[in-house]
Amino acid sequence: MNVLLAPLLAAPMTEAIISVLVIVIALKLAFFTIKKVALNVVLGIVTYMVCIHILHIPMDIGFGVWALTVLFGPIPMVLAALYYGL
């Protein structure tokens, strides 16, 4: 099997096609990750502003909660609002 694939994989055209596919997949994965992180940060900021200005919950948020917001979106802010609001 390896003897049959060796000439095919050594061909410049096949190498170029595989390289382009790898680059496209890597860029799509990177764009999805950046988009998801940015969306989580925006939703976390919006949740924080709603808790502070509309619900009037005095929240003292540390770096850890903001870091969790990057990963999990508004969920850590909601939990912090419940903690500080109760």
C-alpha positions as CSV (number, residue, x, y, z in Angstrom):
1,M,0.0,0.0,0.0
2,N,2.8,2.4,0.9
3,V,4.6,1.6,-2.4
4,L,1.5,2.7,-4.3
5,L,1.0,5.9,-2.4
6,A,4.6,7.1,-2.4
7,P,4.6,8.4,-6.0
8,L,1.2,9.9,-5.6
9,L,2.1,11.9,-2.5
10,A,5.4,12.9,-4.0
11,A,3.7,14.6,-6.9
12,P,3.9,18.4,-6.8
13,M,0.3,18.8,-7.7
14,T,-0.9,16.5,-4.9
15,E,1.4,18.2,-2.4
16,A,0.0,21.6,-3.4
17,I,-3.6,20.5,-3.1
18,I,-3.0,19.0,0.4
19,S,-1.2,22.1,1.5
20,V,-4.0,24.3,0.4
21,L,-6.6,22.1,2.2
22,V,-4.6,22.2,5.4
23,I,-4.3,26.0,5.2
24,V,-8.0,26.4,4.6
25,I,-9.0,24.1,7.4
26,A,-6.5,25.9,9.8
27,L,-7.9,29.3,8.9
28,K,-11.5,28.2,9.3
29,L,-10.7,26.7,12.7
30,A,-8.9,29.9,13.8
31,F,-11.6,32.2,12.6
32,F,-14.3,30.1,14.4
33,T,-12.3,30.2,17.6
34,I,-11.7,34.0,17.4
35,K,-15.3,34.6,16.6
36,K,-16.5,32.5,19.5
37,V,-14.2,34.2,22.0
38,A,-15.2,37.7,20.8
39,L,-18.9,36.8,21.0
40,N,-18.4,35.4,24.6
41,V,-16.6,38.6,25.7
42,V,-19.3,40.8,24.2
43,L,-22.0,38.8,25.8
44,G,-20.2,38.9,29.2
45,I,-19.8,42.7,29.0
46,V,-23.5,43.1,28.1
47,T,-24.5,40.8,31.0
48,Y,-22.3,42.8,33.4
49,M,-23.8,46.1,32.2
50,V,-27.3,44.8,32.6
51,C,-26.5,43.6,36.1
52,I,-24.9,46.8,37.2
53,H,-27.1,49.4,35.5
54,I,-30.5,47.8,35.1
55,L,-30.7,45.3,38.0
56,H,-28.6,47.5,40.3
57,I,-26.5,44.6,41.7
58,P,-23.2,45.8,43.1
59,M,-20.8,43.3,41.7
60,D,-17.0,43.2,42.5
61,I,-15.8,41.1,39.6
62,G,-12.2,39.9,39.5
63,F,-10.0,38.7,36.7
64,G,-11.0,35.1,37.2
65,V,-14.6,35.7,36.4
66,W,-13.6,37.7,33.3
67,A,-11.4,34.8,32.2
68,L,-14.2,32.4,32.6
69,T,-16.4,34.7,30.6
70,V,-14.0,34.3,27.7
71,L,-14.6,30.6,27.8
72,F,-18.2,30.2,28.9
73,G,-19.9,33.5,27.8
74,P,-22.4,35.2,30.1
75,I,-22.8,32.2,32.5
76,P,-20.1,33.3,35.0
77,M,-21.5,36.8,35.1
78,V,-25.0,35.5,35.8
79,L,-23.6,33.3,38.6
80,A,-21.7,36.2,40.1
81,A,-24.9,38.3,39.9
82,L,-26.8,35.6,41.7
83,Y,-24.0,35.5,44.3
84,Y,-23.8,39.2,44.9
85,G,-27.6,39.8,44.5
86,L,-28.7,37.3,47.1
